[in-house]
């Protein structure tokens, strides 16, 4: 198993916070992080390719192909280094997910990352009118830091195992003595549903707690483009899964 990590520029980071948002239930985390990166003008720091990503390419708007890739963006906000883990895919199986998360945490240690925030969705049988955001972590102190009137830490019994990078990254971070927290918003559990309301609910909390300076009103203006891109690539991956006869698609991943 191989991961190819390309660093695009030198960044002297200090006490950085990593925010992860990869595809999963309702694409809640992906919508949130994609919006942050675009809204604050974050700069791409790392590109990650791997043999453990889906064996396919995406066809872009220029009718050309793109290999699956995960990226890490960087932005210094009020003197604080923020990193954003984004992408259109997740590793394809359990061993590759473990290896990927270890690689990310190695990279974070090398770049003085002190904290990890992951995001995802909690799939419901209905569309929630006002999604509740729950949290869990590998350390009680970080829950105190992110305490918010709209954040519910009583998650036991609400959610089952948090599958994929959003969950595993938190568990493995504990072994590295890196504090980590997951923010999980209620959303509709259908594979084609986009959890925009859940993403917005998480963004409001992060905007307050990390002073990101987001213009949340612009989310509505940008959502059409975000929705188009996600639906196109989800459709392409869905076609691949049908060809493989694989029922275990990414829709169940937090």
Helices and strands as residue ranges (DSSP letters): E 3-7, E 16-21, G 25-27, H 28-40, E 43-50, E 57-59, E 65-67, E 70-77, E 80-87, H 94-110, E 113-124, E 133-137, H 140-145, E 151-152, H 165-175, E 179-188, H 196-209, H 218-244, G 250-252
